Amino acid sequence: MTDYYENEIHKNTYHVLERDGVHGLKEYIADNLEKWKKVHVHIAVTGNSGAGKSSFINAMRGIYQSEKNVAKEGTTETTKDIVPYSHPDNESIHLWDLPGMGTMAMPAETYDGQIGFDKFDFFVIVCSN
């Protein structure tokens, strides 16, 4: 979908510039400036158990533990399932809280197969010492 979107944008931009000149292009860009907000982005937040993945998601969303739809925080294997959280300012941005890697339930050797990395656009790896 991203390749199509980018190619279509480039094609349309070139066509508008050729047909309407710089002033037409400026109007076209202004009309389409908000389209990026409708593109769904799936960001997986991964790392070892207890590293702070859920805390990171809550911080990115500006959500506190006392609020609704908060990622539950803990120190050991708190997140057992793959859970999506939308950003409050843009419902198209999805932060996925993944179970911690390297536990009995999620061994590093089989983590990718259990999670399915191919469904995400980006990864944030949370580490701690």
C-alpha positions, 0 to 999 in steps of 0.5 A: 500500500505504501508503494502505491500511495507514494507512486500515486502522490508523485504521479499526481504531483508531477501532473498538477505541476505540469498542468497548473504550474507552481501556483496550482501545485501549491494549492494541490499540496494544501488540499492534500496536506492532511491525507497522511493522517489517514494512513494507518501505521503499525508500530511494534514495541518489543524487547525483553520482559520488564524492560518498560515497553508498556510504560513507553507506550503510555508515555508516547500516548500521554496516558497515565496508569489511572486513565482508561485504555492504559497499557498495564505496567509491571516488572515481569511478564505483565503483557501476555497478549499482543495488544494494540493501542491507538494514539489519542491525537491520531487514531491511525497510529497504532502502538502494539504492546508485545509480550516480552521476549526471552521468557518461558512463554516467548523464547527468543528462538520462536518469538518472530513466529509467535508474534508475526513481525510481518504485520508491523511497519516499524519496531521500537526495541526497548532495552534496560540494564 
